[in-house]
Amino acid sequence: MKFKTPMMMILAAVSVAFAQSETEDTSSSSGVPASLLASNGKSIARVYLQSLADGNLTFAVGGRAMTVPLDKVTSVGFSMTKEEFDSFREKQTISDAEIAEISARTDVDKVAKLQLIFEKALGNIEAMYVEGDYAAAVAALESLMMERGQFMSIDNNLQRMALMLMDCYLKLGDIAGVGKYAAVLRESSNPKAKTKALVGTALMAVERGDFEAADKVAEELESEAAKLYLKASIERAQKHPTLASKTVCEIIAAHGNDLEWMPQSELLSAHLYLDVGLTNSAVNTARQVKNIYAGTNIAGDAAKLFYQLGGEEKPAEATSEEMPAEPTE
C-alpha cells in the first residue's frame, strides 16, 4: 500500500480547489476567465472576456455572448488557472514550502487559498523586478499576460503587473514590447497607469531618435514631474547633459515628494554625471538612490550601477566635482 507524501496531499487538495472554483459548465465558453464588477454595482463571479475594441467589451456569461460599453464596467478580476499553477511550481516561481504554508491555513476556504497562492507567486515575480532582474520577470510575466494583455486598460488586479512588464521591456530595450503594452495602458482611466504608458511611449520614440514624436506625447502628460523627467531624458539623448542636469534639479526642487518620478530623476542624475566623466559624483549619487529608495526597482538599478562603478559600502566622500557648462555654439 502506497501512502501519499504531505506535498502530494497538498497538491491533491489544490486540484480539488481548482475543480470547486470552476463549477460552471465551460464547454460552450471561450475567452479569458474573470470576475466582473459593473458600474451599477452588480458583480458577476465568472465571465469569459473575449475582446475589447472601439470602447466596447465583449464577454460570455452562462454561454451567452454580450457586448457592453466599457463605461458600464468598473473593474475585472483575474484568477490563476490550473496550468499557471503548475507552471509557477515547475519554474519555482512559488516554492512548495510557500504553497504548503498557504494550504495549511484554516481561516480561509479552498478557493480563497488559490487566490493567495496566486498573489504570492505575483509577489515573487515583483521581487525579481525590484532586484532589477528584468529578464526573469519578463519570462514569468509574458505567458501570464499573453491572453489578458488586451484587457489591461480596464481597472483590474493585474494592471500593476502589466505596467511592470512594460517597464521591463523598456529597461531591456525591447521597443516592440513597450509599444504593445503602452498602446493598451495609455487608454486606462487610472491616471498613474496612463502617465507611465505615455512616458514609455515617449521614451520609445527617444530610443528611435524621434524627438518630435516624444515631444508630441509629452503634451498629453498631466504630471509636471513626468514632463520634466521626459524633458531631461530627451536632453540627455540629444547629448546635452548639462541642460538635462538642470532639468533634473527642477524636478528635485519642485517635486521632491513625488515618489514616482523623483527616484528615476535622481538615478538619471547619476548617469548624467557619468556621461561627463564625473565618476565620483555618479558613484555617490547611485549609493544615495540605492539606500534612500530601498525596496524599489530604481534602487536595484542604482545598486547595479554603484557596484559596476566599483562602489563599496562606505560613507560618501566629499567631492568638488561640478557639472561642466554646456558648450555654446
C-alpha positions as CSV (number, residue, x, y, z in Angstrom):
1,M,0.0,0.0,0.0
2,K,1.4,3.4,-1.0
3,F,1.0,6.4,1.2
4,K,0.8,9.9,-0.1
5,T,3.5,12.3,1.0
6,P,2.4,15.6,2.6
7,M,3.1,17.6,-0.6
8,M,1.2,15.1,-2.7
9,M,-1.8,15.5,-0.4
10,I,-1.5,19.3,-0.6
11,L,-1.4,19.2,-4.4
12,A,-4.4,16.9,-4.4
13,A,-6.2,19.4,-2.2
14,V,-5.2,22.2,-4.7
15,S,-6.6,20.2,-7.6
16,V,-9.9,19.8,-5.7
17,A,-9.9,23.6,-5.1
18,F,-9.5,24.3,-8.8
19,A,-12.4,22.0,-9.5
20,Q,-14.5,23.7,-7.0
21,S,-13.6,27.2,-8.3
22,E,-15.0,26.2,-11.8
23,T,-18.4,24.8,-11.1
24,E,-19.9,26.3,-14.2
25,D,-20.1,24.3,-17.4
26,T,-17.4,25.9,-19.6
27,S,-17.9,23.7,-22.7
28,S,-19.6,26.5,-24.6
29,S,-17.5,29.3,-23.3
30,S,-14.2,30.6,-24.7
31,G,-12.1,33.5,-23.7
32,V,-10.3,34.7,-20.6
33,P,-12.0,33.7,-17.3
34,A,-12.5,36.6,-14.9
35,S,-14.9,38.2,-12.5
36,L,-16.6,41.4,-13.4
37,L,-17.9,44.4,-11.5
38,A,-20.4,46.6,-13.4
39,S,-20.8,50.3,-12.9
40,N,-24.3,49.7,-11.4
41,G,-22.7,47.7,-8.6
42,K,-23.7,44.3,-9.9
43,S,-21.0,41.6,-9.7
44,I,-20.6,38.6,-11.9
45,A,-18.4,35.9,-10.4
46,R,-17.5,34.2,-13.7
47,V,-17.4,35.7,-17.2
48,Y,-15.1,34.9,-20.2
49,L,-13.6,38.0,-21.7
50,Q,-13.4,37.8,-25.5
51,S,-12.4,41.1,-26.9
52,L,-12.1,44.8,-26.2
53,A,-12.5,47.1,-29.2
54,D,-13.9,50.5,-30.1
55,G,-14.8,51.2,-26.4
56,N,-16.8,48.0,-26.1
57,L,-16.1,44.9,-24.1
58,T,-17.4,41.5,-25.3
59,F,-17.7,38.6,-22.9
60,A,-19.6,35.4,-22.4
61,V,-21.6,34.6,-19.4
62,G,-23.7,31.4,-19.0
63,G,-22.9,30.5,-22.6
64,R,-24.3,33.8,-23.9
65,A,-22.2,36.5,-25.6
66,M,-22.7,40.1,-24.5
67,T,-21.1,43.4,-25.7
68,V,-21.3,46.4,-23.4
69,P,-19.8,49.9,-23.5
70,L,-16.6,50.0,-21.4
71,D,-18.0,52.7,-19.2
72,K,-20.5,50.2,-17.9
73,V,-17.6,48.1,-16.4
74,T,-15.9,49.2,-13.2
75,S,-13.3,46.5,-13.0
76,V,-12.5,42.9,-13.7
77,G,-10.6,40.4,-11.6
78,F,-8.3,37.7,-12.9
79,S,-7.5,34.4,-11.1
80,M,-4.9,31.8,-11.6
81,T,-5.5,28.8,-13.8
82,K,-4.5,25.2,-13.1
83,E,-2.0,25.4,-15.9
84,E,-0.5,28.6,-14.5
85,F,-0.2,27.0,-11.0
86,D,1.6,24.0,-12.5
87,S,4.0,26.3,-14.4
88,F,4.6,28.5,-11.3
89,R,5.5,25.4,-9.3
90,E,7.6,23.9,-12.1
91,K,9.6,27.1,-12.5
92,Q,9.8,27.6,-8.8
93,T,8.1,31.0,-9.1
94,I,6.5,29.8,-5.9
95,S,8.1,27.2,-3.8
96,D,6.4,24.0,-2.4
97,A,7.1,25.4,1.1
98,E,5.1,28.6,0.3
99,I,2.3,26.5,-1.2
100,A,2.2,24.3,1.9
101,E,2.1,27.3,4.3
102,I,-0.9,28.8,2.5
103,S,-2.6,25.4,2.2
104,A,-2.3,24.9,5.9
105,R,-4.3,28.0,6.8
106,T,-7.7,27.3,8.4
107,D,-9.1,30.8,8.3
108,V,-9.9,30.8,4.5
109,D,-11.6,28.3,2.2
110,K,-10.0,26.3,-0.6
111,V,-10.9,28.8,-3.4
112,A,-9.5,31.7,-1.4
113,K,-6.3,29.7,-0.9
114,L,-5.9,29.6,-4.6
115,Q,-6.0,33.3,-4.8
116,L,-3.5,33.7,-2.0
117,I,-1.2,31.3,-3.9
118,F,-1.6,33.4,-7.0
119,E,-0.9,36.6,-5.1
120,K,2.2,35.0,-3.5
121,A,3.5,34.0,-7.0
122,L,2.9,37.5,-8.3
123,G,4.8,38.9,-5.2
124,N,7.7,36.7,-6.0
125,I,7.7,38.0,-9.6
126,E,7.6,41.5,-8.3
127,A,10.7,40.7,-6.2
128,M,12.6,39.8,-9.4
129,Y,11.6,43.2,-10.8
130,V,12.6,45.0,-7.6
131,E,16.0,43.4,-7.8
132,G,16.5,44.5,-11.3
133,D,16.3,41.0,-12.8
134,Y,14.2,42.2,-15.7
135,A,14.8,39.2,-18.0
136,A,13.5,36.8,-15.3
137,A,10.4,39.0,-14.6
138,V,9.6,39.1,-18.4
139,A,10.0,35.3,-18.6
140,A,7.5,34.9,-15.7
141,L,5.0,37.6,-16.9
142,E,4.8,37.1,-20.7
143,S,2.7,33.9,-20.6
144,L,0.5,35.4,-17.8
145,M,-0.3,38.4,-20.0
146,M,-0.5,36.7,-23.3
147,E,-4.3,36.5,-23.4
148,R,-5.0,39.0,-20.7
149,G,-2.9,41.9,-22.1
150,Q,-5.6,43.4,-24.4
151,F,-7.8,44.0,-21.3
152,M,-5.2,45.9,-19.3
153,S,-6.8,49.3,-19.9
154,I,-9.7,48.2,-17.6
155,D,-9.1,48.5,-13.9
156,N,-8.0,45.1,-12.8
157,N,-5.8,43.2,-10.3
158,L,-3.1,42.6,-12.8
159,Q,-2.7,46.1,-14.2
160,R,0.3,46.7,-12.0
161,M,2.0,43.6,-13.4
162,A,1.3,44.9,-16.9
163,L,3.0,48.2,-16.0
164,M,5.9,46.2,-14.6
165,L,6.2,44.1,-17.8
166,M,6.2,47.3,-19.9
167,D,8.9,48.8,-17.8
168,C,10.9,45.5,-18.0
169,Y,10.8,45.8,-21.8
170,L,11.9,49.4,-21.6
171,K,14.9,48.5,-19.5
172,L,15.8,45.7,-21.8
173,G,15.5,47.8,-24.9
174,D,12.6,45.8,-26.4
175,I,10.8,48.6,-28.2
176,A,8.1,46.3,-29.7
177,G,7.3,45.0,-26.2
178,V,7.0,48.5,-24.8
179,G,4.8,49.6,-27.7
180,K,2.4,46.6,-27.3
181,Y,1.6,47.4,-23.7
182,A,1.9,51.2,-23.8
183,A,-0.8,51.3,-26.5
184,V,-3.3,49.5,-24.2
185,L,-2.3,51.1,-20.9
186,R,-2.4,54.7,-22.2
187,E,-6.2,54.2,-22.7
188,S,-6.6,53.4,-18.9
189,S,-8.8,55.6,-16.7
190,N,-6.1,55.1,-14.0
191,P,-4.0,58.3,-14.1
192,K,-0.8,56.6,-12.9
193,A,-1.1,53.8,-15.5
194,K,-1.9,56.3,-18.3
195,T,1.1,58.5,-17.3
196,K,3.5,55.7,-17.2
197,A,2.3,54.4,-20.5
198,L,2.7,57.8,-22.1
199,V,6.2,58.2,-20.8
200,G,7.0,54.7,-22.0
201,T,5.7,55.6,-25.5
202,A,7.8,58.8,-25.5
203,L,10.9,57.1,-24.3
204,M,10.4,54.5,-27.0
205,A,10.4,57.4,-29.5
206,V,13.6,58.8,-27.9
207,E,15.3,55.5,-28.3
208,R,14.5,55.7,-32.0
209,G,15.8,59.3,-32.1
210,D,12.3,60.6,-33.0
211,F,12.3,63.6,-30.6
212,E,9.4,65.3,-32.4
213,A,7.2,62.3,-31.6
214,A,8.4,62.3,-28.0
215,D,7.6,66.0,-27.6
216,K,4.1,65.4,-29.0
217,V,3.4,62.6,-26.5
218,A,4.7,64.8,-23.7
219,E,1.9,67.3,-24.5
220,E,-0.6,64.7,-23.3
221,L,1.0,64.3,-19.9
222,E,-0.8,65.9,-16.9
223,S,2.0,65.2,-14.4
224,E,4.5,68.1,-14.4
225,A,7.2,65.9,-12.8
226,A,6.7,63.3,-15.6
227,K,7.0,66.0,-18.2
228,L,10.3,67.3,-16.7
229,Y,11.7,63.7,-16.4
230,L,10.9,63.2,-20.1
231,K,12.4,66.5,-21.0
232,A,15.6,65.6,-19.1
233,S,15.7,62.2,-20.9
234,I,15.4,63.9,-24.3
235,E,18.1,66.4,-23.4
236,R,20.4,63.6,-22.4
237,A,19.7,61.7,-25.7
238,Q,20.5,64.8,-27.6
239,K,23.9,65.0,-25.9
240,H,23.1,67.9,-23.6
241,P,23.9,66.5,-20.2
242,T,24.3,69.9,-18.5
243,L,20.8,71.0,-19.7
244,A,19.5,67.6,-18.6
245,S,21.1,68.0,-15.2
246,K,19.4,71.4,-14.7
247,T,16.1,69.9,-15.6
248,V,16.6,67.2,-13.0
249,C,17.4,69.9,-10.5
250,E,14.0,71.4,-11.3
251,I,12.3,68.1,-10.5
252,I,14.1,67.8,-7.2
253,A,13.3,71.4,-6.2
254,A,9.6,71.4,-7.3
255,H,8.6,67.7,-6.9
256,G,10.6,66.3,-4.1
257,N,7.7,64.4,-2.7
258,D,6.8,62.7,-6.0
259,L,7.8,59.1,-5.3
260,E,7.1,58.1,-8.9
261,W,9.4,60.4,-10.7
262,M,11.9,61.6,-8.0
263,P,13.7,58.2,-7.7
264,Q,14.0,57.9,-11.5
265,S,15.2,61.5,-11.8
266,E,17.9,61.1,-9.2
267,L,19.1,57.9,-10.9
268,L,19.2,59.8,-14.2
269,S,21.4,62.3,-12.4
270,A,23.9,59.6,-11.7
271,H,24.0,58.6,-15.3
272,L,24.4,62.3,-16.3
273,Y,27.4,62.6,-14.0
274,L,28.9,59.5,-15.7
275,D,28.2,61.0,-19.1
276,V,30.6,63.9,-18.4
277,G,33.2,61.8,-16.7
278,L,32.4,62.7,-13.0
279,T,32.7,59.2,-11.8
280,N,32.9,60.0,-8.1
281,S,29.7,62.0,-8.2
282,A,28.0,59.2,-10.2
283,V,29.1,56.6,-7.5
284,N,27.9,58.8,-4.6
285,T,24.5,59.6,-6.3
286,A,24.0,55.9,-7.1
287,R,24.7,55.0,-3.5
288,Q,22.2,57.5,-2.2
289,V,19.5,56.3,-4.6
290,K,20.2,52.7,-3.6
291,N,19.8,53.5,0.0
292,I,17.0,56.0,0.0
293,Y,14.7,54.1,-2.3
294,A,15.5,50.6,-1.0
295,G,12.8,48.1,-1.9
296,T,12.1,49.5,-5.4
297,N,13.4,48.6,-8.8
298,I,15.1,52.0,-9.0
299,A,17.2,51.1,-6.0
300,G,18.0,47.8,-7.7
301,D,19.2,49.7,-10.8
302,A,21.2,52.1,-8.7
303,A,22.8,49.2,-6.9
304,K,23.9,47.7,-10.2
305,L,25.4,51.0,-11.3
306,F,27.0,51.5,-7.9
307,Y,28.8,48.2,-7.9
308,Q,29.6,48.4,-11.6
309,L,31.5,51.6,-10.9
310,G,33.4,49.9,-8.2
311,G,31.4,51.4,-5.3
312,E,31.9,50.0,-1.8
313,E,29.7,50.3,1.3
314,K,31.4,53.3,3.0
315,P,30.3,56.8,3.8
316,A,30.1,59.1,0.8
317,E,33.3,61.2,0.3
318,A,33.1,64.9,-0.2
319,T,33.7,65.8,-3.8
320,S,34.3,69.1,-5.6
321,E,33.2,67.8,-8.9
322,E,30.8,70.0,-10.8
323,M,28.8,69.5,-13.9
324,P,30.6,71.3,-16.8
325,A,29.0,74.2,-18.6
326,E,27.0,73.5,-21.7
327,P,29.2,74.4,-24.7
328,T,28.0,77.4,-26.7
329,E,27.6,77.2,-30.4
